[in-house]
């Protein structure tokens, strides 16, 4: 999770943006022994984390992970609780 936190902050700072989003996980997140995928959203002064998830294979699996990451941004922008 610490790598995702640092990556999100690096994205935010390097692009002079209000938010920085990072999704960090293995190349094949659906492998039986694969570690979880981590999500982090950096804002000024804090890094928000979503619950880590087991990945899924294929294009649909990557799409699902991106959907979860963008939901983290949506929840932050709307002031909703982060799950």
Secondary structure, 3 states (H helix, E strand, C coil): CHHHHHHHHHHHHHCCCCCEEEEECCCCCCCCCCCCEEEEEEECCEEEEEEEECCCCHHHHHHHHHHHHHHHHHHHHHCCCCC
